[in-house]
Structure formats: C-alpha cells, structure tokens
Amino acid sequence: MKCRPTDRTILSFATSGAPNIEHMDEIDSHPTPGLRDCARALVEPLAQVLDNPNGGAHYVRIQAAHVAARGLPPRSLRRSGTDRLIRKIAQLTGPVDPGRARARDNLIATLVLHGLADAARRPALRRRNQRTNFVEALIDATVAILEGVR
C-alpha cells in the first residue's frame, strides 16, 4: 500500500517520540513542577500538532478515535514522554487506586483528544491565536480531574 504524504506525516507523529518530549524535559528540569505543569505538558503539544498542515489534525482525530474505541494504548506502545508524564503525575497525586487511575487517565485522554479534534473542525478554533482560551480551558479541566481523583 502506498502512503500519501498525509499518511506519512501521521505515521511519523505516531512513531517519533513527539509531541510531548520537549515539554517533559522542561518538567524534569523544573525544581517543583505541579499538576498544572503536567497538564500543560499533555495539552499544549497536542494543540500545537493541529498547526501542522501536513496531517496534524488527522493525527489528533485518529488518536481520539483510538482512545474512544480502545482506551489508552498499552504501556508497551506508548511513547517514552507519555510514560514519564504519567509517572510524574503519579508522584504529584500520591497513591490512587489503580482502577481509578486508569479511569482518570482515560477520561483525560478522551477530554483532551476529542476536544482538540472538535476544535480542528471549528473554523474559529483552527486559527492558533483564537485557540488559546480553549487550550487553557482544557488545561484547567485536566488539572481539576487530576486534583479530584484520590
């Protein structure tokens, strides 16, 4: 099967270790990162992917569909930045029942990915400068979920 340019871009997003490695390095070097820093490290890179004209919005939509159908991918298929982020969140939230943690993580992934996938379809939110408030609201909601599940 021959890949179209968009297909190659989506595959490269999925296998590259981006989008959140860069933000994780900032968190690792921060003396006292908080849940808001972790939420930002999750949401902002995915929002930035939408700006890639060669398949960024498609990548986010495919990830949203995958999470809706199957939940988060197994640890063996996740990017290292995602696992680092999950470990940092676990350090900050303290002990959480494993079942509740999985439900929380799936809820956050659904909220963020479906929110961004929907934003990619809305003309006003396609423009980066008009998406700022929406992204900040996603970060706020993610922090609220993280703070609420104990």
C-alpha positions, 0 to 999 in steps of 0.5 A: 500500500502506498502512503500519501504524504498525509499518511506519512506525516501521521505515521511519523507523529505516531512513531517519533517520540513527539509531541510531548518530549520537549515539554517533559524535559522542561518538567524534569528540569523544573525544581517543583513542577505541579499538576498544572505543569503536567497538564500543560505538558499533555495539552499544549503539544497536542494543540500545537500538532493541529498547526501542522498542515501536513496531517496534524489534525488527522493525527489528533482525530485518529488518536481520539478515535483510538482512545474512544474505541480502545482506551489508552494504548498499552504501556508497551506502545506508548511513547517514552514522554507519555510514560514519564508524564504519567509517572510524574503525575503519579508522584504529584497525586500520591497513591490512587487506586489503580482502577481509578487511575486508569479511569482518570487517565482515560477520561483525560485522554478522551477530554483532551483528544476529542476536544482538540479534534472538535476544535480542528473542525471549528473554523474559529478554533483552527486559527492558533491565536483564537485557540488559546482560551480553549487550550487553557480551558482544557488545561484547567479541566485536566488539572481539576480531574487530576486534583479530584481523583484520590 
